[in-house]
Amino acid sequence: MHDNRRTRLVLGVLLVLAIVLITLDFRDGGASPARNVGADIFGPVERVTHDVTNPVASLFDSITGGPSAQSTIASLQQQNAELRAELSRAQLSQTARQQLSRLLQLDAGGYRIVAASVIAAGGAYSDTVTLDAGSHDGIKPDETVLSGSGFVGTVTQVSADTSTVLLAADASSVSACSWRAAARSAT
């Protein structure tokens, strides 16, 4: 192939067309009409190519042990993830037990204790956290929230499953640590 003006023009047009199609596809979240047209044009070609190359790929995989090795790797990765999750739950349970043992000292005072975890922290300009306990757990606005270390804040908003707590301290100091909280209210 000779490098001439016509070849460069065709390559330039194809490059601009590719950029336009990628932009349209990205903007529409993968549901653009251009994608549908491309699928209609190239779909049959891809299908034929797959049908022709599939026997060769299967032969290669059977020689190299591809699928069995891949399934073993996937199984081991899943077991690894499950073990990590189990370890994390065990560590959280230990921390929760320690926090609750400190909080249970309040039980004699006639308070109802609801254990909750922080599931979200406010941004840099917000002194709030979201707990995973809400009205289904008996949480109400204006209740006090404590951790094992003491006063944390006051419940400001409550949904069915979550509650928002206005912190007494700076949000950055609270979001940097891992703790469990409990809401208390007079019974």
CORQUITA-V337876 format. One record per pair of residues at least 6 apart in sequence whose C-alpha atoms are under 7 Angstrom apart, sorted by the first residue. I is the first residue (numbers start at 0). J is the second residue. D is the distance in whole Angstrom. If there is no record, write none. Layout:
BEGIN
i=<I & I>
j=<J & J>
d=<D & D>
END
This chain:
BEGIN
i=<20 & 23 & 24 & 24 & 24 & 60 & 95 & 98 & 98 & 98 & 101 & 102 & 109 & 109 & 110 & 110 & 110 & 110 & 111 & 111 & 111 & 111 & 112 & 112 & 112 & 113 & 113 & 113 & 114 & 114 & 114 & 115 & 115 & 115 & 115 & 115 & 115 & 116 & 116 & 116 & 116 & 117 & 117 & 117 & 117 & 117 & 118 & 118 & 118 & 119 & 119 & 120 & 120 & 120 & 120 & 121 & 121 & 121 & 123 & 125 & 126 & 126 & 126 & 126 & 127 & 127 & 127 & 127 & 127 & 128 & 128 & 128 & 129 & 129 & 129 & 129 & 130 & 130 & 130 & 131 & 131 & 131 & 132 & 132 & 132 & 132 & 133 & 133 & 133 & 133 & 133 & 133 & 134 & 134 & 134 & 134 & 135 & 135 & 139 & 140 & 140 & 140 & 140 & 141 & 141 & 141 & 142 & 142 & 142 & 142 & 142 & 143 & 143 & 143 & 143 & 143 & 143 & 144 & 144 & 144 & 144 & 144 & 144 & 144 & 144 & 144 & 145 & 145 & 145 & 145 & 146 & 146 & 146 & 151 & 151 & 152 & 152 & 152 & 152 & 153 & 153 & 153 & 154 & 154 & 154 & 154 & 155 & 155 & 155 & 156 & 156 & 157>
j=<33 & 31 & 30 & 31 & 34 & 66 & 179 & 146 & 147 & 179 & 147 & 147 & 185 & 186 & 183 & 184 & 185 & 186 & 183 & 184 & 185 & 186 & 181 & 182 & 183 & 181 & 182 & 183 & 180 & 181 & 182 & 130 & 131 & 132 & 179 & 180 & 181 & 130 & 131 & 179 & 180 & 128 & 129 & 130 & 131 & 179 & 129 & 130 & 131 & 128 & 129 & 127 & 128 & 129 & 174 & 127 & 128 & 170 & 171 & 170 & 165 & 166 & 169 & 170 & 163 & 164 & 165 & 166 & 170 & 163 & 164 & 165 & 161 & 162 & 163 & 164 & 161 & 162 & 163 & 160 & 161 & 162 & 138 & 160 & 161 & 162 & 157 & 158 & 159 & 160 & 161 & 162 & 157 & 158 & 159 & 160 & 159 & 160 & 157 & 154 & 155 & 156 & 157 & 153 & 154 & 155 & 153 & 154 & 182 & 183 & 184 & 152 & 153 & 154 & 182 & 183 & 184 & 150 & 151 & 152 & 153 & 154 & 180 & 181 & 182 & 183 & 151 & 180 & 181 & 182 & 179 & 180 & 181 & 166 & 167 & 164 & 165 & 166 & 167 & 164 & 165 & 166 & 162 & 163 & 164 & 165 & 163 & 164 & 165 & 162 & 163 & 163>
d=<7 & 7 & 7 & 5 & 7 & 7 & 6 & 7 & 5 & 7 & 5 & 6 & 7 & 6 & 6 & 6 & 5 & 6 & 5 & 6 & 7 & 6 & 6 & 6 & 5 & 5 & 5 & 7 & 6 & 4 & 7 & 6 & 6 & 6 & 6 & 5 & 6 & 5 & 6 & 5 & 6 & 7 & 6 & 5 & 6 & 7 & 6 & 6 & 6 & 6 & 5 & 6 & 4 & 6 & 6 & 5 & 6 & 7 & 7 & 7 & 6 & 6 & 6 & 5 & 7 & 5 & 5 & 5 & 6 & 6 & 5 & 7 & 7 & 6 & 5 & 6 & 6 & 5 & 6 & 6 & 5 & 7 & 7 & 5 & 5 & 6 & 6 & 5 & 5 & 4 & 4 & 5 & 6 & 6 & 5 & 6 & 5 & 6 & 6 & 5 & 5 & 6 & 6 & 6 & 5 & 6 & 6 & 5 & 7 & 6 & 6 & 6 & 5 & 6 & 6 & 6 & 7 & 6 & 5 & 5 & 6 & 7 & 7 & 6 & 4 & 6 & 5 & 6 & 5 & 6 & 6 & 5 & 6 & 6 & 6 & 6 & 5 & 4 & 5 & 5 & 5 & 7 & 7 & 6 & 4 & 6 & 6 & 6 & 6 & 6 & 5 & 6>
END
